[in-house]
Amino acid sequence: MGSATIRRGDQVVFERLDLAEALGIWRNARGRIVDIHGRGGRPATIDVKFEGHETLRHYLPDLFRRVQ
């Protein structure tokens, strides 16, 4: 997922299914980006909220892909 296309409110799924399973989140669960922490105009990390789970804080954007 290209960092330049990430926006707060975007719906995302895990790009890395092994990570979803390790966190106990259903492989195809959709989450929303709730915050973006950037450096030099590019997102360095994102916070993603999945229903029924704590907010995942400071994850790399490349671990997720945007859902249309």
N, C-alpha and C positions, 0 to 999 in steps of 0.2 A: 504494500500500500504506500503510495507516495505521500510523504509527510506534508507536502504543500496542499494536498486535498483534504486534510483532516480539519474538521470544524467542530466546535462545541455543538452538541445535539445530534451529531451523526450517529446512525445506528450501525453497529459493528458486530462481527462474529470473530471467533478466534481463527487466526491463520494457522497457528500451531495447535493441533488437536490434542497432542500429548500434554500440553500445558493446561488446557481446559480440564482434562481428566484428572490431572494432578491436583487441581484446585477444587475438584468436586463440582464442576459446572458442566452441564449438559453440553455435548460437543457442538451442537448447532444453536445454542442459546444466543439470543440477540441482546446486546447491551447498548447503552448510550454513552457517548463521551460527555462527561460532566465538567471536565476542566482540562486545560492545556497549559503545560509549563514549558515555555520556550526559551531558547537562547539564540541570539542573533537573528531573530525573526523566524526561526524554524522550531517546530515543536521538539523538545528533547524527550519529554515524557508526557503521558496522558493519564487521566483518571477515568475509569470506566465503571458504570453501575449496571449490574445484572439484577433482575428481579429476584428477590429471595437471598441475595448475597451482599456481603459488605462491599463497599466501593473499593475497587482495585486501584491503588494509588501508585503513581509514578512508574507505569509500565511503558515499555518502548512501543511506539506506534506500529512498528513492523510486525508485532505479534498479533495484530488484528487486521482484518480487511473490512472495508466499508460495504454496507449492504444498501442496495438501491431502493 
